[in-house]
């Protein structure tokens, strides 16, 4: 029974690294960013005015969200519809911080995140009670401050922009990186008004992946877990 919390800014590689760590250890995997993205899609598709905080909070409380926690094939379903691709659309990436800085939305999604974590620490969950790796922006500090291992995954701005550009544009040449820059940096700035993920909190280990390849980063996180 174990809980591993991983936080980091966009492009830090935390999703792919957390998935690999979960797969290696036979744990479930929860992408909390996907939950904020799904909440944003739910509001946009439902015609909710994102500037109306009360309306957004009301919509999110009624959101029929199902998170699949198998690290080999994590899923996101909204009302039975597979939205894994739709939540990565530029429209969602651009609007997500507005929804994620709504404090009532955060309270609702944290409640759901803790329920998933608890389910994986009891018999009957995906991991059969083995535990879970949960990743996001406030897992080490607010959602699971008592986690067995807490890691802040960081990388230089240059490395993060290159990675995000490869993900979104399939290229990391100068113009692709520039196209990514504004969105990534603005999102990090907006998100950091409600979550601490730029600097490690007390007791949280920092893994800087700027000069590490993927396997080395996974090993560095596993080393923190083994401590
Ligand atoms: O990790 P990802 O880039 O998919 O996260 C999308 C957005 O979800 C972030 O930009 C942030 O606004 C929000 N988020 C959050 N708290 C978390 C995870 C994500 O506010 N724990």
Boltz pocket constraint, residues with backbone or C-beta under 6 A from the ligand:
constraints:
  - pocket:
      binder: B
      contacts: [[A, 8], [A, 10], [A, 32], [A, 33], [A, 34], [A, 36], [A, 37], [A, 96], [A, 97], [A, 100], [A, 101], [A, 135], [A, 136], [A, 137], [A, 138], [A, 139], [A, 187], [A, 191], [A, 195]]
      max_distance: 6.0
